[in-house]
């Protein structure tokens, strides 16, 4: 049992495509990106790697000149109904460009290119080929993701980049692409630029670092295309922190909420729209990390958490999930769009199913004595404060965006927490882990679909709200995160928590 979640197919206006290239990629990263994507395209030799390493994953399209893909692999995929496109007659485009074109033709405007790209096996030419593909496909929003690095093309305009673990001062670079950049200004780097110019033969910003003073936010203002690249700490990659840019094109000013740009692709698959990014920035890194680094989470991950603390948490979770279901149902009533109504009603229903499941799972768990599990009629003051927050947010809101923002952190925090757990456990929850069932709930890839649809709907609601309502929504988002941190703490303080009937 746990926070309500059901499998959902994202209904965002534009599909998310995944293009795999033939270079190595950690299996956990691959599976996460795969689950987040609607269309899966293999660029030639990537078919060999997927076939031999993840045979259960079946792509939609394989494309290339087939000088690398094994014939038997191609035949096997063709027999499974995969669309195999032999474009060997075209030697003027790379396999990656062919794959991007195939993804675009399938309706994808946001594409993740997955695989190591920083000069793998001495193939620096491949790295330049990828950069050229980005430059040739500026009509698409493309993020290139490896195990330890990230790259995207920034078009003319203003950008806000969110970088994980800024306290580690990750390396980064900004390089003009296709033409000199006559004017660039940055904020958030160790060596910032102010109305500088960049060109080959002159200044290019390489061997730079992200400065921790800005909390991982890097601002870039440019007048021509620039390639942004940044290293990523492999053990600390988190979906809500790894960003491409939030772009304000130079064709006009940008009220991000009133004129939302396309959501940004984050490298673990969570698509964080501009308004949600604003909410994250309002929350701040310290509070966000307080949730993920809380002793309850760390001890649950390691299996060292006192079972009685976990039992206490589950008892309080029953009351919380019931209140969350009520708030989601009220949000559905307030929404004018039929699709929104159906989505949030499904969310409410899945929360109620979770309430029913919590006791049953615990009673049948080897971790607890059957007689020891007694559901209390009382809840702690911490739980009461959280449920009151949800009740007031859902009944006093002026606009549905406020209710959605009050509910969103629970979804985003737990999916990010789940992927952090996988990183720490080496990509898999052991079968004999004390809390295996609970941890697996939040590492289920279907969470990505649900989370992305939730955030996409929140973004659209924000675009329909006024400035005051969006300000209120951002505040409610932050308050929900604060309550979530307190919710962990009350489980650790179990013997000292006062209860209230």
C-alpha positions as CSV (number, residue, x, y, z in Angstrom):
1,X,0.0,0.0,0.0
2,X,1.0,3.6,-0.3
3,X,0.3,6.9,-2.0
4,X,-2.3,6.4,-4.7
5,X,-1.0,5.6,-8.2
6,X,-2.5,3.9,-11.2
7,X,-1.0,3.3,-14.6
8,X,-1.9,6.2,-17.0
9,X,-1.1,7.0,-20.5
10,X,0.2,10.5,-20.8
11,X,-2.1,12.8,-22.8
12,X,0.4,15.6,-23.4
13,X,-0.2,17.3,-26.7
14,X,3.2,16.2,-28.1
15,X,4.7,12.7,-27.6
16,X,8.0,12.0,-26.0
17,X,10.3,10.0,-28.1
18,X,13.4,8.0,-27.1
19,X,16.2,7.4,-29.6
20,X,18.8,4.9,-28.6
21,X,22.3,5.1,-30.0
22,X,24.8,2.2,-30.0
23,X,27.0,3.4,-27.2
24,X,26.7,2.0,-23.6
25,X,24.0,3.1,-21.2
26,X,23.3,1.8,-17.7
27,X,20.3,-0.6,-17.7
28,X,18.5,1.2,-14.9
29,X,18.8,4.5,-16.8
30,X,17.6,2.8,-20.1
31,X,14.6,1.2,-18.5
32,X,13.5,4.4,-16.8
33,X,13.8,6.4,-20.0
34,X,12.0,3.7,-21.9
35,X,9.1,3.7,-19.5
36,X,8.7,7.5,-19.8
37,X,8.6,7.5,-23.6
38,X,5.8,6.9,-26.0
39,X,7.8,6.1,-29.1
40,X,11.1,4.1,-29.1
41,X,13.5,4.3,-32.0
42,X,16.8,2.4,-32.4
43,X,19.6,3.9,-34.5
44,X,21.2,1.0,-36.4
45,X,23.7,-0.7,-34.0
46,X,21.6,0.2,-30.9
47,X,19.5,-2.8,-32.0
48,X,22.3,-5.2,-31.1
49,X,22.8,-3.7,-27.6
50,X,19.1,-3.7,-26.8
51,X,18.5,-7.2,-28.1
52,X,21.4,-8.7,-26.1
53,X,20.9,-6.7,-22.9
54,X,17.2,-6.0,-22.6
55,X,15.4,-8.5,-24.8
56,X,12.1,-7.8,-23.1
57,X,12.0,-4.3,-24.6
58,X,10.6,-4.1,-28.1
59,X,11.1,-0.9,-30.1
60,X,8.7,0.7,-32.5
61,X,11.2,1.5,-35.2
62,X,14.8,0.5,-36.2
63,X,16.4,2.8,-38.8
64,X,19.8,3.3,-40.3
65,X,22.0,2.1,-43.1
66,X,22.4,-1.2,-41.3
67,X,26.2,-1.4,-41.4
68,X,26.2,-2.2,-37.7
69,X,23.0,-4.0,-36.8
70,X,23.4,-7.8,-36.9
71,X,21.2,-9.4,-39.6
72,X,19.7,-12.0,-37.2
73,X,18.8,-9.2,-34.7
74,X,17.0,-7.2,-37.4
75,X,15.2,-10.3,-38.5
76,X,14.1,-11.1,-35.0
77,X,12.7,-7.7,-34.4
78,X,11.0,-7.7,-37.8
79,X,9.3,-11.0,-36.9
80,X,8.0,-9.2,-33.8
81,X,6.3,-6.5,-35.9
82,X,9.0,-3.8,-35.5
83,X,9.0,-1.2,-38.3
84,X,12.5,-1.8,-39.9
85,X,13.6,1.0,-42.2
86,X,16.7,0.4,-44.3
87,X,17.9,3.8,-45.5
88,X,21.3,2.6,-46.7
89,X,20.7,4.5,-49.9
90,X,21.1,7.8,-47.9
91,X,24.7,8.3,-47.0
92,X,24.4,12.1,-46.5
93,X,22.8,11.7,-43.0
94,X,24.0,9.8,-40.0
95,X,22.0,7.0,-38.3
96,X,21.1,9.4,-35.5
97,X,19.7,11.9,-38.0
98,X,17.7,9.2,-39.6
99,X,16.4,8.1,-36.2
100,X,15.4,11.7,-35.2
101,X,13.5,12.0,-38.5
102,X,11.7,8.8,-37.8
103,X,10.7,10.0,-34.3
104,X,9.6,13.3,-35.7
105,X,7.5,11.6,-38.3
106,X,5.8,9.6,-35.5
107,X,4.7,12.8,-33.9
108,X,7.5,13.4,-31.4
109,X,8.6,17.0,-30.8
110,X,10.5,16.2,-27.6
111,X,13.1,13.6,-27.9
112,X,15.7,12.0,-25.5
113,X,18.8,10.7,-27.3
114,X,20.2,8.1,-24.9
115,X,23.7,6.7,-24.8
116,X,27.2,7.8,-23.9
117,X,28.3,10.6,-26.2
118,X,31.5,12.1,-24.9
119,X,34.0,10.6,-27.2
120,X,33.3,6.9,-26.5
121,X,36.0,4.5,-27.6
122,X,37.9,7.3,-29.2
123,X,35.0,8.2,-31.5
124,X,35.2,12.0,-31.1
125,X,33.7,12.1,-34.6
126,X,30.5,10.7,-33.2
127,X,30.3,13.5,-30.7
128,X,30.6,16.1,-33.4
129,X,28.0,14.2,-35.4
130,X,25.5,14.4,-32.5
131,X,26.2,18.2,-32.1
132,X,25.6,18.6,-35.8
133,X,22.3,16.7,-35.6
134,X,21.1,19.0,-32.8
135,X,21.9,22.0,-35.0
136,X,20.1,20.5,-38.0
137,X,17.0,19.7,-36.0
138,X,16.2,22.9,-34.2
139,X,12.5,22.3,-34.8
140,X,12.7,19.5,-32.2
141,X,13.5,19.8,-28.5
142,X,16.3,17.2,-27.9
143,X,18.1,16.3,-24.8
144,X,21.2,14.0,-25.1
145,X,21.7,11.9,-22.0
146,X,24.5,9.6,-21.0
147,X,25.4,7.9,-17.7
148,X,27.4,10.9,-16.4
149,X,26.7,13.8,-18.8
150,X,23.9,15.8,-20.4
151,X,23.9,18.0,-23.5
152,X,21.3,20.2,-25.3
153,X,21.2,23.0,-27.8
154,X,20.1,26.4,-26.5
155,X,18.5,28.6,-29.1
156,X,18.5,32.4,-29.2
157,X,16.8,33.8,-26.1
158,X,16.9,33.5,-22.4
159,X,17.2,30.1,-20.6
160,X,17.1,28.9,-17.0
161,X,19.0,25.6,-16.4
162,X,18.6,23.5,-13.3
163,X,21.7,21.5,-12.4
164,X,21.8,18.7,-9.7
165,X,24.2,18.7,-6.8
166,X,25.6,22.1,-7.5
167,X,27.6,21.9,-4.2
168,X,29.8,19.5,-6.1
169,X,30.6,22.2,-8.7
170,X,30.0,20.0,-11.8
171,X,32.0,20.8,-14.9
172,X,30.1,22.5,-17.7
173,X,30.6,24.3,-21.0
174,X,29.0,26.6,-23.4
175,X,30.2,26.4,-27.0
176,X,28.8,28.4,-30.0
177,X,27.4,26.1,-32.7
178,X,27.1,26.9,-36.4
179,X,28.1,30.6,-36.0
180,X,29.8,32.9,-33.6
181,X,27.7,34.0,-30.6
182,X,28.0,37.8,-30.6
183,X,26.5,38.3,-27.2
184,X,26.2,36.0,-24.2
185,X,25.5,36.7,-20.5
186,X,25.4,34.1,-17.8
187,X,24.7,33.8,-14.1
188,X,25.4,30.9,-11.8
189,X,28.8,29.8,-13.2
190,X,32.2,30.0,-11.6
191,X,33.3,32.1,-14.5
192,X,30.3,34.1,-15.6
193,X,30.1,36.2,-18.8
194,X,28.5,39.6,-19.3
195,X,27.7,40.7,-22.8
196,X,30.7,38.6,-24.0
197,X,31.2,37.1,-27.5
198,X,32.2,33.5,-28.3
199,X,33.7,32.0,-31.4
200,X,36.2,29.4,-32.4
201,X,39.6,31.1,-32.6
202,X,38.5,33.3,-29.7
203,X,36.6,32.7,-26.4
204,X,34.7,29.6,-25.8
205,X,33.5,28.7,-22.3
206,X,35.0,25.3,-21.5
207,X,36.3,23.8,-18.2
208,X,33.8,26.0,-16.5
209,X,31.9,24.9,-13.4
210,X,28.5,25.5,-11.9
211,X,28.7,27.7,-8.8
212,X,26.8,26.5,-5.8
213,X,25.8,30.0,-4.7
214,X,22.7,30.0,-7.0
215,X,21.4,26.7,-5.9
216,X,22.1,25.0,-9.2
217,X,20.2,27.5,-11.3
218,X,22.2,28.7,-14.3
219,X,20.8,31.6,-16.4
220,X,21.9,32.0,-20.0
221,X,21.0,34.8,-22.4
222,X,22.2,34.4,-25.9
223,X,21.7,35.8,-29.4
224,X,22.6,32.7,-31.4
225,X,22.7,28.9,-30.8
226,X,25.0,27.6,-28.1
227,X,25.6,24.1,-27.0
228,X,25.2,23.5,-23.2
229,X,26.9,20.5,-21.7
230,X,27.3,19.5,-18.1
231,X,28.6,16.5,-16.1
232,X,26.1,14.6,-13.9
233,X,27.0,12.8,-10.6
234,X,26.1,9.3,-11.5
235,X,25.0,8.2,-8.0
236,X,22.9,11.4,-7.4
237,X,21.0,11.9,-10.6
238,X,17.5,13.0,-9.8
239,X,14.7,13.6,-12.3
240,X,13.4,16.8,-10.9
241,X,16.9,18.4,-10.9
242,X,18.4,17.6,-14.2
243,X,17.2,20.2,-16.7
244,X,17.3,21.3,-20.2
245,X,16.3,24.9,-20.4
246,X,13.2,26.9,-19.8
247,X,13.3,29.0,-22.9
248,X,12.1,32.5,-23.5
249,X,12.6,33.0,-27.2
250,X,13.8,36.5,-28.2
251,X,10.7,36.9,-30.4
252,X,8.8,38.2,-27.3
253,X,8.7,38.6,-23.6
254,X,7.6,35.7,-21.5
255,X,5.2,35.3,-18.8
256,X,6.0,31.6,-18.4
257,X,2.7,30.6,-16.8
258,X,0.5,32.6,-19.2
259,X,2.4,31.5,-22.3
260,X,3.8,28.1,-21.4
261,X,6.7,26.8,-23.4
262,X,7.2,23.1,-24.2
263,X,8.0,21.1,-21.1
264,X,11.6,20.3,-20.5
265,X,12.9,16.8,-20.7
266,X,14.7,15.6,-17.6
267,X,17.1,12.8,-18.0
268,X,15.3,10.2,-15.8
269,X,12.2,10.7,-17.8
270,X,10.2,13.2,-15.7
271,X,9.0,16.1,-17.8
272,X,9.0,19.2,-15.6
273,X,7.0,22.0,-17.2
274,X,8.0,25.7,-16.6
275,X,5.4,26.4,-13.9
276,X,6.5,23.3,-11.9
277,X,10.1,24.4,-12.3
278,X,9.1,27.7,-10.7
279,X,7.5,25.8,-7.8
280,X,10.7,23.8,-7.3
281,X,12.8,27.0,-7.3
282,X,10.5,28.5,-4.7
283,X,10.9,25.4,-2.6
284,X,14.7,25.6,-2.6
285,X,17.2,22.8,-2.6
286,X,17.6,22.6,1.2
287,X,13.9,21.8,1.8
288,X,13.8,19.4,-1.1
289,X,16.8,17.5,0.1
290,X,15.4,17.4,3.7
291,X,12.8,15.1,2.3
292,X,15.1,12.8,0.4
293,X,17.9,12.8,3.0
294,X,15.6,12.3,6.0
295,X,16.7,9.5,8.4
296,X,13.4,7.6,7.8
297,X,14.1,7.4,4.1
298,X,17.8,6.5,4.5
299,X,17.0,3.8,7.1
300,X,14.1,2.4,5.1
301,X,16.4,2.2,2.0
302,X,19.1,0.3,4.0
303,X,16.6,-1.9,5.7
304,X,17.6,-0.6,9.2
305,X,14.4,1.3,10.0
306,X,12.7,0.2,13.2
307,X,9.6,-1.8,12.0
308,X,7.5,-0.1,14.7
309,X,8.4,3.3,13.1
310,X,7.3,1.9,9.8
311,X,4.1,0.5,11.3
312,X,3.4,3.9,12.8
313,X,4.0,5.6,9.4
314,X,1.6,3.2,7.7
315,X,-1.1,3.9,10.3
316,X,-0.8,7.6,9.7
317,X,-0.7,7.0,6.0
318,X,-4.3,5.7,6.1
319,X,-5.6,9.0,7.3
320,X,-3.4,11.0,4.9
321,X,-4.4,8.9,1.8
322,X,-8.1,9.3,2.7
323,X,-7.6,13.1,2.9
324,X,-5.6,13.1,-0.4
325,X,-8.4,11.2,-2.1
326,X,-10.9,13.7,-0.9
327,X,-8.8,16.6,-2.2
328,X,-8.3,15.0,-5.6
329,X,-12.1,14.3,-5.9
330,X,-12.8,18.0,-5.1
331,X,-10.2,19.0,-7.6
332,X,-12.0,16.9,-10.2
333,X,-15.3,18.7,-9.4
334,X,-13.6,22.1,-9.9
335,X,-12.1,21.3,-13.2
336,X,-13.9,22.3,-16.3
337,X,-12.1,19.9,-18.7
338,X,-13.6,16.4,-19.0
339,X,-10.2,14.8,-19.2
340,X,-9.0,16.6,-16.1
341,X,-12.1,15.4,-14.2
342,X,-11.5,11.8,-15.2
343,X,-7.8,11.9,-14.4
344,X,-8.2,13.4,-10.9
345,X,-11.2,11.1,-10.1
346,X,-8.9,8.1,-11.0
347,X,-6.3,9.5,-8.7
348,X,-8.8,9.7,-5.9
349,X,-10.0,6.2,-6.5
350,X,-6.5,4.8,-6.5
351,X,-5.8,6.5,-3.2
352,X,-8.8,4.8,-1.6
353,X,-7.6,1.5,-3.0
354,X,-4.3,2.2,-1.3
355,X,-6.0,2.8,2.0
356,X,-7.7,-0.7,1.8
357,X,-4.4,-2.3,0.8
358,X,-2.1,-0.9,3.6
359,X,-3.6,-3.0,6.4
360,X,-3.8,-6.1,4.3
361,X,-0.2,-5.9,3.2
362,X,1.1,-5.3,6.7
363,X,-1.0,-8.0,8.3
364,X,0.4,-10.5,5.8
365,X,4.0,-9.2,6.1
366,X,6.6,-11.3,7.8
367,X,7.9,-8.1,9.3
368,X,5.0,-7.7,11.8
369,X,3.1,-9.9,14.2
370,X,-0.5,-10.1,13.1
371,X,-1.7,-9.2,16.6
372,X,0.6,-6.3,16.9
373,X,-1.0,-4.3,14.1
374,X,-3.8,-2.4,15.6
375,X,-5.2,0.5,13.4
376,X,-5.8,3.4,15.7
377,X,-8.8,5.6,15.7
378,X,-6.5,8.5,16.5
379,X,-4.0,10.4,14.5
380,X,-1.0,12.5,15.4
381,X,-1.1,16.3,15.4
382,X,1.3,16.2,12.5
383,X,-1.1,14.1,10.4
384,X,-4.0,16.3,11.4
385,X,-2.1,19.4,10.2
386,X,-1.3,17.7,6.9
387,X,-4.9,16.6,6.3
388,X,-6.2,20.0,7.4
389,X,-3.9,21.6,4.9
390,X,-5.4,19.4,2.1
391,X,-8.9,20.1,3.2
392,X,-8.5,23.8,3.3
393,X,-6.5,23.9,0.0
394,X,-9.2,22.0,-1.8
395,X,-12.2,23.8,-0.4
396,X,-11.0,27.4,-0.2
397,X,-9.1,27.6,-3.5
398,X,-10.0,30.2,-6.1
399,X,-8.8,28.2,-9.0
400,X,-8.0,24.5,-9.6
401,X,-4.3,25.2,-10.1
402,X,-4.0,25.8,-6.4
403,X,-5.4,22.4,-5.5
404,X,-3.3,20.7,-8.1
405,X,-0.2,22.5,-6.8
406,X,-1.0,21.4,-3.2
407,X,-1.1,17.7,-4.4
408,X,1.7,17.7,-6.9
409,X,4.7,17.5,-4.5
410,X,3.6,14.2,-3.1
411,X,3.7,12.7,-6.6
412,X,7.0,14.3,-7.6
413,X,8.8,13.7,-4.3
414,X,8.0,10.0,-4.2
415,X,8.9,9.3,-7.8
416,X,12.2,11.0,-7.4
417,X,12.7,9.2,-4.1
418,X,12.1,5.9,-5.8
419,X,14.8,6.5,-8.4
420,X,17.2,7.6,-5.7
421,X,16.5,4.3,-3.9
422,X,17.3,2.4,-7.1
423,X,20.6,4.3,-7.5
424,X,21.6,3.4,-3.9
425,X,20.6,-0.2,-4.2
426,X,22.4,-0.7,-7.5
427,X,19.4,-0.6,-9.8
428,X,17.3,-3.3,-8.1
429,X,15.4,-3.8,-4.8
430,X,16.6,-7.2,-3.3
431,X,13.8,-9.8,-2.8
432,X,14.8,-10.2,0.8
433,X,14.8,-6.5,1.7
434,X,12.6,-5.8,4.7
435,X,10.6,-3.1,2.9
436,X,10.9,-4.5,-0.6
437,X,7.1,-4.2,-1.4
438,X,7.0,-0.6,-0.2
439,X,10.2,0.4,-2.1
440,X,9.1,-1.3,-5.3
441,X,5.9,0.7,-5.3
442,X,7.8,3.9,-5.8
443,X,10.3,2.5,-8.2
444,X,7.6,1.2,-10.6
445,X,8.3,2.8,-14.0
446,X,4.6,3.4,-14.5
447,X,4.9,6.2,-11.9
448,X,6.6,8.1,-14.7
449,X,3.5,8.1,-16.9
450,X,1.3,9.1,-14.0
451,X,3.6,11.8,-12.8
452,X,4.1,13.3,-16.3
453,X,0.4,13.5,-16.9
454,X,-0.2,15.1,-13.5
455,X,2.5,17.8,-14.1
456,X,1.3,18.4,-17.7
457,X,-2.2,19.1,-16.4
458,X,-0.9,21.3,-13.6
459,X,1.0,23.3,-16.3
460,X,-2.2,23.8,-18.3
461,X,-4.2,24.9,-15.3
462,X,-1.4,27.4,-14.5
463,X,-1.7,28.8,-18.0
464,X,-5.4,29.5,-17.3
465,X,-4.9,31.1,-13.9
466,X,-4.1,34.7,-13.1
467,X,-0.9,35.9,-11.4
468,X,-2.4,35.9,-7.9
469,X,-3.7,32.4,-8.3
470,X,-0.3,31.2,-9.6
471,X,1.4,32.9,-6.6
472,X,-0.9,31.1,-4.3
473,X,-0.3,27.8,-6.0
474,X,3.5,28.2,-5.7
475,X,3.1,28.8,-1.9
476,X,0.8,25.7,-1.5
477,X,3.4,23.6,-3.4
478,X,6.1,24.7,-0.9
479,X,3.8,24.1,2.1
480,X,3.1,20.6,0.9
481,X,6.8,19.8,0.8
482,X,7.1,21.1,4.4
483,X,4.3,18.8,5.5
484,X,5.9,15.8,3.7
485,X,9.1,16.3,5.6
486,X,7.2,16.6,8.9
487,X,5.4,13.4,8.0
488,X,8.7,11.5,7.9
489,X,9.7,13.0,11.2
490,X,6.6,12.0,13.1
491,X,7.3,8.4,12.3
492,X,10.7,8.7,13.8
493,X,9.3,10.5,16.8
494,X,6.6,7.8,17.3
495,X,6.9,7.4,21.1
496,X,6.8,11.2,21.6
497,X,4.0,12.2,19.2
498,X,0.8,13.4,20.8
499,X,-2.4,12.1,19.3
500,X,-5.7,13.8,18.9
501,X,-9.0,12.0,18.6
